[in-house]
Amino acid sequence: MANNQGPQGTNDPAGSTQMFRAFVDDAPQGRQAAPAASSSGPRIGLIVGILAAVVVVAAVAWLALG
């Protein structure tokens, strides 16, 4: 007995691709708004971190030489 029927339960790859493309097309709009609003946040954190490191190094040098 030969099984002439095709596999059942297979997904249509074209439908999945279309849904993925729709998802990708919608995603950048939401992602572009957030970084633009908080672009100064990482810079301020970096500056505060550098200043804190300079203060710690200065304090250690002052204690070592004093």
N, C-alpha and C positions, 0 to 999 in steps of 0.2 A: 504494500500500500504506500503510495507516494503522498507526501504532504505538499499539496500545491497551493496552499493558502500562505499569504505573506505574514510576517510577524504582526501580531496585534498589540495595540497599546503604544505604538511608536508616535513620537511627537513630530509635529511639522517644524523643521528647522527654520523655515522662512518666517513663521509666526513668532518664534522666539527671537529671531534677529530683529524683527520689526519692533517688538516690545523693548528689546535692549536699546535699540537706537533711540526710541522715544524717551527712555529713561536717561540716556546719556545727554540728549538734547536738552532735557529739563534740568539736569543737575548743575551745570555751570552757573545758571542764573542765581541760584541760592548760595553757591559758594563764593561768588565774586562780591556779594554784599557784605559778608562777614569780615573778610580780611581788610577791606577798605575802611571799615569803621574802626577796627582795632589795630591799624598798622603802626600807631605810635606806641602801643603797649609793649611789644618786644624790645623796642629801642629804649624805652624808659627802664625796663627791667635790666637790660644790658648795662646801661649807664650806672644804675644803682649798684649793680654787682661789682662793676669795676671800681667805683668809689669805695665800696666796703672793703674790697681787697687792698686798695691803697692805704686805707686807714689801718687795717690789721697789720700790714707790712711796716708802716710807720711806727705803730705802737710796739711791735716786736723789736725794731731797730732802736727805738728810744730806750726800751728796757735793757737791751743788750749793751748799749753804749753808756748807759747812765749809771 
